[in-house]
């Protein structure tokens, strides 16, 4: 930023140097010229000084305006203006001497100190080289006429300013990339901050896991509440259990109302037995229904024939239990389950 401000000032000085030289000559001539009456006027010196100060300020105002404009526009090159009212708020922590001492001896402060020393050495070296290079010309101004001396002085001023800008350019080429790297490094979040942000955006994983567990439990309870209303439970006999229900007036095909493995399968069998729901051991059909039908879905079309035999058996069994038949029906042993639907067929 300092480089661009200085460069704009030097550019303005270079562009306006003829006008600045002429105006400076006029101001100097006017300041060194006075009449007899002014010599005996007590207020003349003060009035003359105020007038000449205003003229000098007017002379330098274009340079001031250029540097101020550069100072205001430069932040746009690095992302735009940033106004934070929070920085103006009263904060007593900034007055804490212990915090101040910690900041003074932090690694960042040491780094800034090293950079400041290197910058001072570079700028000091540039100034020393300019003074040594222009020393003879500077002392020669004493013997020159006023007009020529002012032109030479402006030339030396431009040369010194240009050398100083070159020195600042070297600093800017080294410091700006480092400042940008340091700024973006501070923006990077730590692993803990990333985890915290994920929790805020997505929710606490532990809380979400508990919610999912509760949802699964509620779903399981709803599923188990349908078992007493099922028409039949098809089992593996121990690993799988699938409860089926069929209502010819409301369903196009039998529907899976509950299913489960291992412990859940055992609970389904026990609940079915407690509510007098027939339990049929048909391992291929149980495996196929468990794999290819979800709770609430109708059975796959490829299993219609096998399930139809099961439903016929259940109808006959209910008739026998009600006293409408003398002999119990034969338990279906071989059901037409396609091999590609039975996950245990290849075992």
N, C-alpha and C positions, 0 to 999 in steps of 0.2 A: 504494500500500500504506500509506504514512504517513497519507494522508487517511482511510482506513477505520479504521485503528487509533485515530487521534485522534478521529474521529467516534464510535466506540464508547465511548471514554473519556468524552467530553462527554455522550453519551446516558446513561451510567451515573451520571455526576455529577448530571445533571438529575433523573433518577428517584430517586436516593437523597439528594438535597440536604436534605430535612427531617431524615432520620435522621443524616446527616453533620453538620448544624448542631447538633443536640442533643448528639451524642456529642462533638463538638469543644468545646462549651460545658462539658460535664462534665469532659473531660480538662483543659481550661484551669483550671477552678475547682479541680479536685483538685491540679493542679500549684502553684497559688498559695496553697493552704491547708495549713498545717502547725501542729503544736502546739509547746509549749515544750520538750518532750523531744526533738523532732526537730531543734530549733535547736542543741542541744548534742551530737547524735549525729553522729560523724564519717562513719558509713556511710549516713546517711539520704539525703544528696544522691545518692549513687551508686545506691542502691536505688530511690529515687523516679524517677531518670532512666531506669533500666532498665524500670521498670514503665510509665512514661508512654510510652516508646518502643514497647513492646509494644502498648499500647493504640492508639497512633497507627498502627502497622503493621496492626493489626486493623481500624482505621477505614478505611484506604486499600486493604485487600486486595480488596474487591469490584471497585474500579476497576482494580487490577492484573490481576485474573483476567479481566476483560472485555477489556482491551487485549491480554493474552497470547493469549486465545482468538481475537481478531480477527487477530492477527499469524499464528497458525497456520492459520486458515481462509481468509484472504485469497488465498493462492496457488492455491486451488481455482478461483477465478474466472478465473485466467489459465492453467489447464491442469493443476493438481494439483501435489503435492509431487514434488520431484526430488532424490533422494539419490545422490550419485556418490562412491563410495569412492576413485576415482582422484584426486579433488581433495584428499584427505587424504594421499595418498602423497608421499614425499619427492622433490622435484624441484629439483635444484641450478640448473637453468636460470632459475628464478624469482629466484635470488640474483645473477644476472648483472647488474652495474651498467649495462653498455652496453645490454642489452635494456630495463632499467628506464628509462633515459634516452630510448630510442627511443619507448617507450610514453608517456612524459610529454609528448613533443613531437609526438605523432601527431595527425592530424586528429580522431580520436575523443576524445582527451584534451582537445583545445581545445574541442570541442563540449560535452563534459561540464562543463568549466570555465565556459563561457558560461551553460549552464543553471543551474549552481550559483549563479553571481552573480545571475542574474535571480530565482531562487527566494529568495535571501537578501534582495534588494531588496524583493520583494513581501511576504515575511513581516515584514521590518523595518518596511515602511510600515504594515502592519496593526497591529503592536505600537505604533508611534508614535501612530497614530490612536486606539487604545484608551486608551493612557496619557493623551493629551491630553483625550480625551472624559471620562474618569473621574477626572481629577486632583483636582477639587474634592470629589468624593464620597470619594476616598481620604483626603484630609486631614481630612474631616469625621468620619471614624471615631474620631478621638481624643476628640471631645467626646461620643460616644454611649456608652450603657451597653453592657456586655459582650455581653448577649444580642442587642441590636439591632445592634451593630457586627458580630457574627459573621454575622447574617443578611444584612446589607448587603455584607459581604466575599464571602460565597458568591455573592450575586447578581452582584457585579462579576466574580468569577472565572468564573461561567458565561457572562457576556457576553463576556469576553475570550476564553474558550475557543471560543465560538461564532464570533466574528470570525476567530479563527485557523483554525478548520475551514473557514470560507468561503474564506479565502485558499488553504488547501491544496486545496480543491475546484477552484479556478480552475487551480492548478498541475496537478492530476490530469487535468482535462479536456484540457489541452494536452500533458502529458507522456506519458500512457498511450497514446494513439494513435501518438505518435512512437516510443515504445519498441516497440510491437507492429510498426510498419512496419520499424523497424531490425532487430528480431529475425527477421522473415520475410525481409528482404533478405539477412541473413547466411545463411539456410537455402538461398537460391537458389544453384544450382550454376553455375559458369562453363561456357563451351563446352567447355573442355578436360576438366573434371570430368564433363560429360555424355558426352563421347566415351569417357572412361575407364570410366565406369559401363556404357556400352553394350558395350564390349569385355569387361568382366567378366561381364555377363549373357548376351550373345549370342556371345561369343568374338571373337577378333581377326579382322577382315574379311580381312586378308591371309592369315592361316593358313587360314581357311575357304575362301578362293579357291584356295589350293594344294591343300587336301583335295578340293575339287570337281574341280579339274583332274586330280588323280591318279585320282579315281573315274571321270571320263570316259575317261581313258587306259586304265584297267583294263577298263572296259566295251567300249571300242573293240577292245582286244586279244581279249577273249572273243568279240566279234562276228566279228572277222577270222578267228578260229580255226574258225568254222563254215563259212567260204566253201569250203574244199576238200571239204566234205561236201554242198554244195548240188547240186541237179540242174541249175540253169540260172541265169545272171545276165542280167537284162534291163537294157539301157542306153539312154541318151538320144540319142547315144552317148557324149558327153563330160561332160555336167553331172551326170547321175544314173546310179546303178547300184544294182539291187536283186537280191539273191540269194534264190532260192526253193528250197524243198525240200518233197517230198511223199512220205509213207509211208502207203499205203492201209490198212495194218493198225493204225496208231496215230493217224492224222490224219483229220479229216472233210473237210479242204480243204487245199490247199497253204499253207505257212507261210513268212513272211518271216524269214530267218535273218540277214540283213545288209543294210544300205543306207547310202548316203552320197552326198555331193555333192562335185564338183570333185576335190580331192586324194584324199579318201577313196574316191570313186568310181573314180579311176584305180588306187588300190591294190587295190580289190576286183577290177577287171578283170585286173590283172596277176597277182594271186594265183589267180584262176580259170583264166587261161591256163596258169599254171605247173602246175596240178593237173588239167588236161584237163577242166575244167568248161565246158560250152558257154556261149558269150556271144552273146546275141541282141539286135540293135539294134531296139528298138520304142519310139520316143520317147513316144507318148501313153500306152502302158501303163506305162512306167518312171516317168513323171511322176505318173500316177494312183496307182501302188503306193507311191511315196515319200510322197505327200501324205496318203493315207488308210489306211496300214497301218504300225504300229510294229514294231520288231524283236521277234519272238516271237509276234506276232499272226497269225491266219489272214487270208487275203485277203478283201476285201469281197465279198459275194454278187453284187454287180453286175458284178464282174470275173471271175466263174467261167468264163464262156464264152471270154473272151479268153485266160485262163490255161490253160484246157483245150486250146486249140489249140496253145499254146506247149509244154505237156507232151507232147502227141501228136507235135509236131515233135521234141522231145528224145528221145522213145522211138524214133522212126523213125531218128533220127541215130545213136543208140547201136547200133541193129540194123545199120545200114550199116557203122559202124566195126568192129563185131564180125564182119563178113563174112556177115551173114544177109540182106543185100539187095544187089542189083547196082547200083542207082542211089541217089544221095543224095536225101534228101527235099527238097521245095521249101521254101524259107525263107518263113514267113508274113510277108506285107507289110502287109496290112490286117487289123487286129484290131478286133473290136467293143468299143471302149472308149466308154462313155457320155460325152457332151460335158461334162456337169455334174461328172464326176470328174476330168477332165483340166484342170489349172490353166493349161496352155498353149493350150487350144482357142480362147480369146478373143484371143490375140496374133496 
